[in-house]
Amino acid sequence: MKDDKMIYLIATFEVKPGTAAEVLAAAQPCIDGTRKEAGCISYDLVQSMTDENTLMFIERWEDKAALASHFEEPHLIAWREAGAQFTVNKKLEIIHPADVEMR
């Protein structure tokens, strides 16, 4: 697999009931910082229309290297720490042009 192709990441989080508004507010610094990163094409946090406790980061990155760099950014590390107290379950899907990687 080549690292020079756009990839997508979908991070789905189930949060504790009644905490979605807090989570959305806590994630805002990470969203703002990530959108300024080199290689970030788009980065959005959305709430499920059918389950208020399900949130999803929908991300597009220029390449695998840009995504790898994102994982080391201070604003993402801070978000992981802040969001952990609200998270019940999470799933990351990294979608490459030719296949899907599940973590």
MODELLER restraints for C-alpha pairs under 7 A, 6 or more apart:
rsr = mdl.restraints
at = mdl.atoms
rsr.add(forms.Gaussian(group=physical.xy_distance, feature=features.Distance(at['CA:3:A'], at['CA:63:A']), mean=5.69, stdev=0.5))
rsr.add(forms.Gaussian(group=physical.xy_distance, feature=features.Distance(at['CA:3:A'], at['CA:64:A']), mean=5.22, stdev=0.5))
rsr.add(forms.Gaussian(group=physical.xy_distance, feature=features.Distance(at['CA:3:A'], at['CA:65:A']), mean=6.82, stdev=0.5))
rsr.add(forms.Gaussian(group=physical.xy_distance, feature=features.Distance(at['CA:4:A'], at['CA:63:A']), mean=5.22, stdev=0.5))
rsr.add(forms.Gaussian(group=physical.xy_distance, feature=features.Distance(at['CA:5:A'], at['CA:62:A']), mean=6.44, stdev=0.5))
rsr.add(forms.Gaussian(group=physical.xy_distance, feature=features.Distance(at['CA:5:A'], at['CA:63:A']), mean=5.12, stdev=0.5))
rsr.add(forms.Gaussian(group=physical.xy_distance, feature=features.Distance(at['CA:6:A'], at['CA:61:A']), mean=5.58, stdev=0.5))
rsr.add(forms.Gaussian(group=physical.xy_distance, feature=features.Distance(at['CA:6:A'], at['CA:62:A']), mean=4.44, stdev=0.5))
rsr.add(forms.Gaussian(group=physical.xy_distance, feature=features.Distance(at['CA:6:A'], at['CA:63:A']), mean=4.78, stdev=0.5))
rsr.add(forms.Gaussian(group=physical.xy_distance, feature=features.Distance(at['CA:7:A'], at['CA:60:A']), mean=5.92, stdev=0.5))
rsr.add(forms.Gaussian(group=physical.xy_distance, feature=features.Distance(at['CA:7:A'], at['CA:61:A']), mean=5.40, stdev=0.5))
rsr.add(forms.Gaussian(group=physical.xy_distance, feature=features.Distance(at['CA:7:A'], at['CA:62:A']), mean=6.60, stdev=0.5))
rsr.add(forms.Gaussian(group=physical.xy_distance, feature=features.Distance(at['CA:7:A'], at['CA:63:A']), mean=5.90, stdev=0.5))
rsr.add(forms.Gaussian(group=physical.xy_distance, feature=features.Distance(at['CA:7:A'], at['CA:64:A']), mean=6.79, stdev=0.5))
rsr.add(forms.Gaussian(group=physical.xy_distance, feature=features.Distance(at['CA:7:A'], at['CA:95:A']), mean=5.71, stdev=0.5))
rsr.add(forms.Gaussian(group=physical.xy_distance, feature=features.Distance(at['CA:7:A'], at['CA:96:A']), mean=5.01, stdev=0.5))
rsr.add(forms.Gaussian(group=physical.xy_distance, feature=features.Distance(at['CA:7:A'], at['CA:97:A']), mean=6.73, stdev=0.5))
rsr.add(forms.Gaussian(group=physical.xy_distance, feature=features.Distance(at['CA:8:A'], at['CA:59:A']), mean=5.53, stdev=0.5))
rsr.add(forms.Gaussian(group=physical.xy_distance, feature=features.Distance(at['CA:8:A'], at['CA:60:A']), mean=4.57, stdev=0.5))
rsr.add(forms.Gaussian(group=physical.xy_distance, feature=features.Distance(at['CA:8:A'], at['CA:61:A']), mean=6.24, stdev=0.5))
rsr.add(forms.Gaussian(group=physical.xy_distance, feature=features.Distance(at['CA:8:A'], at['CA:94:A']), mean=5.81, stdev=0.5))
rsr.add(forms.Gaussian(group=physical.xy_distance, feature=features.Distance(at['CA:8:A'], at['CA:95:A']), mean=4.97, stdev=0.5))
rsr.add(forms.Gaussian(group=physical.xy_distance, feature=features.Distance(at['CA:8:A'], at['CA:96:A']), mean=6.75, stdev=0.5))
rsr.add(forms.Gaussian(group=physical.xy_distance, feature=features.Distance(at['CA:9:A'], at['CA:58:A']), mean=6.16, stdev=0.5))
rsr.add(forms.Gaussian(group=physical.xy_distance, feature=features.Distance(at['CA:9:A'], at['CA:59:A']), mean=5.03, stdev=0.5))
rsr.add(forms.Gaussian(group=physical.xy_distance, feature=features.Distance(at['CA:9:A'], at['CA:60:A']), mean=6.51, stdev=0.5))
rsr.add(forms.Gaussian(group=physical.xy_distance, feature=features.Distance(at['CA:9:A'], at['CA:92:A']), mean=6.92, stdev=0.5))
rsr.add(forms.Gaussian(group=physical.xy_distance, feature=features.Distance(at['CA:9:A'], at['CA:93:A']), mean=5.55, stdev=0.5))
rsr.add(forms.Gaussian(group=physical.xy_distance, feature=features.Distance(at['CA:9:A'], at['CA:94:A']), mean=4.51, stdev=0.5))
rsr.add(forms.Gaussian(group=physical.xy_distance, feature=features.Distance(at['CA:9:A'], at['CA:95:A']), mean=6.06, stdev=0.5))
rsr.add(forms.Gaussian(group=physical.xy_distance, feature=features.Distance(at['CA:10:A'], at['CA:56:A']), mean=6.58, stdev=0.5))
rsr.add(forms.Gaussian(group=physical.xy_distance, feature=features.Distance(at['CA:10:A'], at['CA:57:A']), mean=5.62, stdev=0.5))
rsr.add(forms.Gaussian(group=physical.xy_distance, feature=features.Distance(at['CA:10:A'], at['CA:58:A']), mean=4.87, stdev=0.5))
rsr.add(forms.Gaussian(group=physical.xy_distance, feature=features.Distance(at['CA:10:A'], at['CA:59:A']), mean=6.28, stdev=0.5))
rsr.add(forms.Gaussian(group=physical.xy_distance, feature=features.Distance(at['CA:10:A'], at['CA:92:A']), mean=5.83, stdev=0.5))
rsr.add(forms.Gaussian(group=physical.xy_distance, feature=features.Distance(at['CA:10:A'], at['CA:93:A']), mean=5.12, stdev=0.5))
rsr.add(forms.Gaussian(group=physical.xy_distance, feature=features.Distance(at['CA:10:A'], at['CA:94:A']), mean=6.61, stdev=0.5))
rsr.add(forms.Gaussian(group=physical.xy_distance, feature=features.Distance(at['CA:11:A'], at['CA:56:A']), mean=5.40, stdev=0.5))
rsr.add(forms.Gaussian(group=physical.xy_distance, feature=features.Distance(at['CA:11:A'], at['CA:57:A']), mean=5.02, stdev=0.5))
rsr.add(forms.Gaussian(group=physical.xy_distance, feature=features.Distance(at['CA:11:A'], at['CA:58:A']), mean=6.79, stdev=0.5))
rsr.add(forms.Gaussian(group=physical.xy_distance, feature=features.Distance(at['CA:11:A'], at['CA:91:A']), mean=5.71, stdev=0.5))
rsr.add(forms.Gaussian(group=physical.xy_distance, feature=features.Distance(at['CA:11:A'], at['CA:92:A']), mean=4.44, stdev=0.5))
rsr.add(forms.Gaussian(group=physical.xy_distance, feature=features.Distance(at['CA:11:A'], at['CA:93:A']), mean=6.32, stdev=0.5))
rsr.add(forms.Gaussian(group=physical.xy_distance, feature=features.Distance(at['CA:12:A'], at['CA:54:A']), mean=6.95, stdev=0.5))
rsr.add(forms.Gaussian(group=physical.xy_distance, feature=features.Distance(at['CA:12:A'], at['CA:55:A']), mean=5.83, stdev=0.5))
rsr.add(forms.Gaussian(group=physical.xy_distance, feature=features.Distance(at['CA:12:A'], at['CA:56:A']), mean=4.41, stdev=0.5))
rsr.add(forms.Gaussian(group=physical.xy_distance, feature=features.Distance(at['CA:12:A'], at['CA:57:A']), mean=6.59, stdev=0.5))
rsr.add(forms.Gaussian(group=physical.xy_distance, feature=features.Distance(at['CA:12:A'], at['CA:90:A']), mean=5.50, stdev=0.5))
rsr.add(forms.Gaussian(group=physical.xy_distance, feature=features.Distance(at['CA:12:A'], at['CA:91:A']), mean=5.23, stdev=0.5))
rsr.add(forms.Gaussian(group=physical.xy_distance, feature=features.Distance(at['CA:12:A'], at['CA:92:A']), mean=6.46, stdev=0.5))
rsr.add(forms.Gaussian(group=physical.xy_distance, feature=features.Distance(at['CA:13:A'], at['CA:54:A']), mean=5.64, stdev=0.5))
rsr.add(forms.Gaussian(group=physical.xy_distance, feature=features.Distance(at['CA:13:A'], at['CA:55:A']), mean=5.18, stdev=0.5))
rsr.add(forms.Gaussian(group=physical.xy_distance, feature=features.Distance(at['CA:13:A'], at['CA:56:A']), mean=6.13, stdev=0.5))
rsr.add(forms.Gaussian(group=physical.xy_distance, feature=features.Distance(at['CA:13:A'], at['CA:87:A']), mean=6.54, stdev=0.5))
rsr.add(forms.Gaussian(group=physical.xy_distance, feature=features.Distance(at['CA:13:A'], at['CA:89:A']), mean=5.83, stdev=0.5))
rsr.add(forms.Gaussian(group=physical.xy_distance, feature=features.Distance(at['CA:13:A'], at['CA:90:A']), mean=4.41, stdev=0.5))
rsr.add(forms.Gaussian(group=physical.xy_distance, feature=features.Distance(at['CA:13:A'], at['CA:91:A']), mean=6.67, stdev=0.5))
rsr.add(forms.Gaussian(group=physical.xy_distance, feature=features.Distance(at['CA:14:A'], at['CA:53:A']), mean=5.57, stdev=0.5))
rsr.add(forms.Gaussian(group=physical.xy_distance, feature=features.Distance(at['CA:14:A'], at['CA:54:A']), mean=4.62, stdev=0.5))
rsr.add(forms.Gaussian(group=physical.xy_distance, feature=features.Distance(at['CA:14:A'], at['CA:55:A']), mean=6.50, stdev=0.5))
rsr.add(forms.Gaussian(group=physical.xy_distance, feature=features.Distance(at['CA:14:A'], at['CA:87:A']), mean=5.99, stdev=0.5))
rsr.add(forms.Gaussian(group=physical.xy_distance, feature=features.Distance(at['CA:14:A'], at['CA:88:A']), mean=5.43, stdev=0.5))
rsr.add(forms.Gaussian(group=physical.xy_distance, feature=features.Distance(at['CA:14:A'], at['CA:89:A']), mean=5.08, stdev=0.5))
rsr.add(forms.Gaussian(group=physical.xy_distance, feature=features.Distance(at['CA:14:A'], at['CA:90:A']), mean=6.20, stdev=0.5))
rsr.add(forms.Gaussian(group=physical.xy_distance, feature=features.Distance(at['CA:15:A'], at['CA:53:A']), mean=5.18, stdev=0.5))
rsr.add(forms.Gaussian(group=physical.xy_distance, feature=features.Distance(at['CA:15:A'], at['CA:54:A']), mean=6.37, stdev=0.5))
rsr.add(forms.Gaussian(group=physical.xy_distance, feature=features.Distance(at['CA:15:A'], at['CA:86:A']), mean=5.31, stdev=0.5))
rsr.add(forms.Gaussian(group=physical.xy_distance, feature=features.Distance(at['CA:15:A'], at['CA:87:A']), mean=4.49, stdev=0.5))
rsr.add(forms.Gaussian(group=physical.xy_distance, feature=features.Distance(at['CA:15:A'], at['CA:88:A']), mean=5.21, stdev=0.5))
rsr.add(forms.Gaussian(group=physical.xy_distance, feature=features.Distance(at['CA:16:A'], at['CA:53:A']), mean=6.68, stdev=0.5))
rsr.add(forms.Gaussian(group=physical.xy_distance, feature=features.Distance(at['CA:16:A'], at['CA:86:A']), mean=5.53, stdev=0.5))
rsr.add(forms.Gaussian(group=physical.xy_distance, feature=features.Distance(at['CA:16:A'], at['CA:87:A']), mean=6.30, stdev=0.5))
rsr.add(forms.Gaussian(group=physical.xy_distance, feature=features.Distance(at['CA:16:A'], at['CA:88:A']), mean=6.06, stdev=0.5))
rsr.add(forms.Gaussian(group=physical.xy_distance, feature=features.Distance(at['CA:17:A'], at['CA:53:A']), mean=5.92, stdev=0.5))
rsr.add(forms.Gaussian(group=physical.xy_distance, feature=features.Distance(at['CA:19:A'], at['CA:86:A']), mean=6.83, stdev=0.5))
rsr.add(forms.Gaussian(group=physical.xy_distance, feature=features.Distance(at['CA:20:A'], at['CA:52:A']), mean=6.90, stdev=0.5))
rsr.add(forms.Gaussian(group=physical.xy_distance, feature=features.Distance(at['CA:20:A'], at['CA:53:A']), mean=6.03, stdev=0.5))
rsr.add(forms.Gaussian(group=physical.xy_distance, feature=features.Distance(at['CA:23:A'], at['CA:83:A']), mean=6.54, stdev=0.5))
rsr.add(forms.Gaussian(group=physical.xy_distance, feature=features.Distance(at['CA:26:A'], at['CA:82:A']), mean=6.81, stdev=0.5))
rsr.add(forms.Gaussian(group=physical.xy_distance, feature=features.Distance(at['CA:27:A'], at['CA:79:A']), mean=6.08, stdev=0.5))
rsr.add(forms.Gaussian(group=physical.xy_distance, feature=features.Distance(at['CA:29:A'], at['CA:75:A']), mean=6.82, stdev=0.5))
rsr.add(forms.Gaussian(group=physical.xy_distance, feature=features.Distance(at['CA:30:A'], at['CA:75:A']), mean=4.98, stdev=0.5))
rsr.add(forms.Gaussian(group=physical.xy_distance, feature=features.Distance(at['CA:30:A'], at['CA:76:A']), mean=5.64, stdev=0.5))
rsr.add(forms.Gaussian(group=physical.xy_distance, feature=features.Distance(at['CA:30:A'], at['CA:79:A']), mean=6.06, stdev=0.5))
rsr.add(forms.Gaussian(group=physical.xy_distance, feature=features.Distance(at['CA:31:A'], at['CA:43:A']), mean=6.85, stdev=0.5))
rsr.add(forms.Gaussian(group=physical.xy_distance, feature=features.Distance(at['CA:33:A'], at['CA:75:A']), mean=6.35, stdev=0.5))
rsr.add(forms.Gaussian(group=physical.xy_distance, feature=features.Distance(at['CA:35:A'], at['CA:42:A']), mean=6.76, stdev=0.5))
rsr.add(forms.Gaussian(group=physical.xy_distance, feature=features.Distance(at['CA:35:A'], at['CA:43:A']), mean=6.19, stdev=0.5))
rsr.add(forms.Gaussian(group=physical.xy_distance, feature=features.Distance(at['CA:38:A'], at['CA:66:A']), mean=6.88, stdev=0.5))
rsr.add(forms.Gaussian(group=physical.xy_distance, feature=features.Distance(at['CA:39:A'], at['CA:61:A']), mean=5.62, stdev=0.5))
rsr.add(forms.Gaussian(group=physical.xy_distance, feature=features.Distance(at['CA:39:A'], at['CA:62:A']), mean=4.94, stdev=0.5))
rsr.add(forms.Gaussian(group=physical.xy_distance, feature=features.Distance(at['CA:39:A'], at['CA:66:A']), mean=5.09, stdev=0.5))
rsr.add(forms.Gaussian(group=physical.xy_distance, feature=features.Distance(at['CA:40:A'], at['CA:60:A']), mean=6.37, stdev=0.5))
rsr.add(forms.Gaussian(group=physical.xy_distance, feature=features.Distance(at['CA:40:A'], at['CA:61:A']), mean=4.83, stdev=0.5))
rsr.add(forms.Gaussian(group=physical.xy_distance, feature=features.Distance(at['CA:40:A'], at['CA:62:A']), mean=6.40, stdev=0.5))
rsr.add(forms.Gaussian(group=physical.xy_distance, feature=features.Distance(at['CA:41:A'], at['CA:60:A']), mean=5.22, stdev=0.5))
rsr.add(forms.Gaussian(group=physical.xy_distance, feature=features.Distance(at['CA:41:A'], at['CA:61:A']), mean=5.34, stdev=0.5))
rsr.add(forms.Gaussian(group=physical.xy_distance, feature=features.Distance(at['CA:41:A'], at['CA:62:A']), mean=6.48, stdev=0.5))
rsr.add(forms.Gaussian(group=physical.xy_distance, feature=features.Distance(at['CA:42:A'], at['CA:59:A']), mean=5.53, stdev=0.5))
rsr.add(forms.Gaussian(group=physical.xy_distance, feature=features.Distance(at['CA:42:A'], at['CA:60:A']), mean=5.10, stdev=0.5))
rsr.add(forms.Gaussian(group=physical.xy_distance, feature=features.Distance(at['CA:43:A'], at['CA:57:A']), mean=6.90, stdev=0.5))
rsr.add(forms.Gaussian(group=physical.xy_distance, feature=features.Distance(at['CA:43:A'], at['CA:58:A']), mean=5.88, stdev=0.5))
rsr.add(forms.Gaussian(group=physical.xy_distance, feature=features.Distance(at['CA:43:A'], at['CA:59:A']), mean=4.50, stdev=0.5))
rsr.add(forms.Gaussian(group=physical.xy_distance, feature=features.Distance(at['CA:43:A'], at['CA:60:A']), mean=6.57, stdev=0.5))
rsr.add(forms.Gaussian(group=physical.xy_distance, feature=features.Distance(at['CA:44:A'], at['CA:57:A']), mean=5.50, stdev=0.5))
rsr.add(forms.Gaussian(group=physical.xy_distance, feature=features.Distance(at['CA:44:A'], at['CA:58:A']), mean=5.27, stdev=0.5))
rsr.add(forms.Gaussian(group=physical.xy_distance, feature=features.Distance(at['CA:44:A'], at['CA:59:A']), mean=6.45, stdev=0.5))
rsr.add(forms.Gaussian(group=physical.xy_distance, feature=features.Distance(at['CA:45:A'], at['CA:55:A']), mean=6.87, stdev=0.5))
rsr.add(forms.Gaussian(group=physical.xy_distance, feature=features.Distance(at['CA:45:A'], at['CA:56:A']), mean=5.53, stdev=0.5))
rsr.add(forms.Gaussian(group=physical.xy_distance, feature=features.Distance(at['CA:45:A'], at['CA:57:A']), mean=4.37, stdev=0.5))
rsr.add(forms.Gaussian(group=physical.xy_distance, feature=features.Distance(at['CA:45:A'], at['CA:58:A']), mean=6.33, stdev=0.5))
rsr.add(forms.Gaussian(group=physical.xy_distance, feature=features.Distance(at['CA:46:A'], at['CA:55:A']), mean=5.65, stdev=0.5))
rsr.add(forms.Gaussian(group=physical.xy_distance, feature=features.Distance(at['CA:46:A'], at['CA:56:A']), mean=5.27, stdev=0.5))
rsr.add(forms.Gaussian(group=physical.xy_distance, feature=features.Distance(at['CA:46:A'], at['CA:57:A']), mean=6.43, stdev=0.5))
rsr.add(forms.Gaussian(group=physical.xy_distance, feature=features.Distance(at['CA:47:A'], at['CA:54:A']), mean=6.03, stdev=0.5))
rsr.add(forms.Gaussian(group=physical.xy_distance, feature=features.Distance(at['CA:47:A'], at['CA:55:A']), mean=4.46, stdev=0.5))
rsr.add(forms.Gaussian(group=physical.xy_distance, feature=features.Distance(at['CA:47:A'], at['CA:56:A']), mean=6.36, stdev=0.5))
rsr.add(forms.Gaussian(group=physical.xy_distance, feature=features.Distance(at['CA:48:A'], at['CA:54:A']), mean=5.52, stdev=0.5))
rsr.add(forms.Gaussian(group=physical.xy_distance, feature=features.Distance(at['CA:48:A'], at['CA:55:A']), mean=6.03, stdev=0.5))
rsr.add(forms.Gaussian(group=physical.xy_distance, feature=features.Distance(at['CA:61:A'], at['CA:67:A']), mean=6.20, stdev=0.5))
rsr.add(forms.Gaussian(group=physical.xy_distance, feature=features.Distance(at['CA:91:A'], at['CA:103:A']), mean=6.64, stdev=0.5))
rsr.add(forms.Gaussian(group=physical.xy_distance, feature=features.Distance(at['CA:92:A'], at['CA:102:A']), mean=6.37, stdev=0.5))
rsr.add(forms.Gaussian(group=physical.xy_distance, feature=features.Distance(at['CA:92:A'], at['CA:103:A']), mean=5.51, stdev=0.5))
rsr.add(forms.Gaussian(group=physical.xy_distance, feature=features.Distance(at['CA:93:A'], at['CA:100:A']), mean=6.99, stdev=0.5))
rsr.add(forms.Gaussian(group=physical.xy_distance, feature=features.Distance(at['CA:93:A'], at['CA:101:A']), mean=6.00, stdev=0.5))
rsr.add(forms.Gaussian(group=physical.xy_distance, feature=features.Distance(at['CA:93:A'], at['CA:102:A']), mean=5.01, stdev=0.5))
rsr.add(forms.Gaussian(group=physical.xy_distance, feature=features.Distance(at['CA:93:A'], at['CA:103:A']), mean=6.52, stdev=0.5))
rsr.add(forms.Gaussian(group=physical.xy_distance, feature=features.Distance(at['CA:94:A'], at['CA:100:A']), mean=5.98, stdev=0.5))
rsr.add(forms.Gaussian(group=physical.xy_distance, feature=features.Distance(at['CA:94:A'], at['CA:101:A']), mean=5.05, stdev=0.5))
rsr.add(forms.Gaussian(group=physical.xy_distance, feature=features.Distance(at['CA:94:A'], at['CA:102:A']), mean=6.46, stdev=0.5))
rsr.add(forms.Gaussian(group=physical.xy_distance, feature=features.Distance(at['CA:95:A'], at['CA:101:A']), mean=6.10, stdev=0.5))
